[in-house]
Amino acid sequence: MEDSADATPEAGKAVRLQHLLVHANPSADSFGHAIVNAYVDTVRGLGQDVVVRDLYAMKFDPVLQAQERPGSDHWTASPDVAPELDLVNAADILVLVYPIWFGLPPAILKGYVDRVLGANYSFHEFASQAGRPGLAGKPLLSFSTSGAPLSWLNEQGQPLSLREIFDVYLWRGFCMKQSEHVMIESVVPNMSAAYAAQQLQRVREVANRTSLKLAGMDVGPVAFEA
């Protein structure tokens, strides 16, 4: 999936709703890429736009530098972060797609949170839910995959723990509109074609409902799914 971003609408044309999809998987043939493609095709089929940021393909640097820490009187965005902030500001929804590794998202995605989503937003502002410019009032939607079955994950308390320390924590701290999460279990190399197709259909259904909701249609919440 190619990245696309054109934040300048033509004169006289309405600005279309825009999804910012951030993908974190190093394997070009991963099931995560299939999720991205299914989501993008559905959203664009409904007349909305998607900008895809494939962090590994971009070789995104996840390491926060000392001069990037918030609170400095002379803070400026790093050259690689500034265009990402423009995309965040232009988006109507933030969508994350990632695998679960050792109970958490990949480090590169955490680095994106540190350097982009949290850019110049202090822990005081986060704790008080001051509202992160560019994110406040916007929904957060996540798709995560795991090779383990849901029954085992639930025994470890992983799904709810991840949701609390990542989705809900970010949603509240950045003062976003809501947080929704779709977890896809048992994603392994030898999974059946029928199972893969079933899960991608789930993705399309969520993308459809989400797009309609963004457009102002009352379709109800996209619940936490596992």
Secondary structure as GFF3:
##gff-version 3
##sequence-region A 1 226
A	DSSP	beta_strand	18	23	.	.	.	ID=ss1
A	DSSP	alpha_helix	31	45	.	.	.	ID=ss2
A	DSSP	beta_strand	49	54	.	.	.	ID=ss3
A	DSSP	alpha_helix	55	58	.	.	.	ID=ss4
A	DSSP	three_ten_helix	66	68	.	.	.	ID=ss5
A	DSSP	alpha_helix	82	90	.	.	.	ID=ss6
A	DSSP	beta_strand	93	99	.	.	.	ID=ss7
A	DSSP	alpha_helix	107	112	.	.	.	ID=ss8
A	DSSP	pi_helix	113	117	.	.	.	ID=ss9
A	DSSP	alpha_helix	123	127	.	.	.	ID=ss10
A	DSSP	beta_strand	140	145	.	.	.	ID=ss11
A	DSSP	alpha_helix	150	156	.	.	.	ID=ss12
A	DSSP	alpha_helix	158	162	.	.	.	ID=ss13
A	DSSP	pi_helix	163	168	.	.	.	ID=ss14
A	DSSP	alpha_helix	169	173	.	.	.	ID=ss15
A	DSSP	beta_strand	179	184	.	.	.	ID=ss16
A	DSSP	alpha_helix	193	214	.	.	.	ID=ss17
###
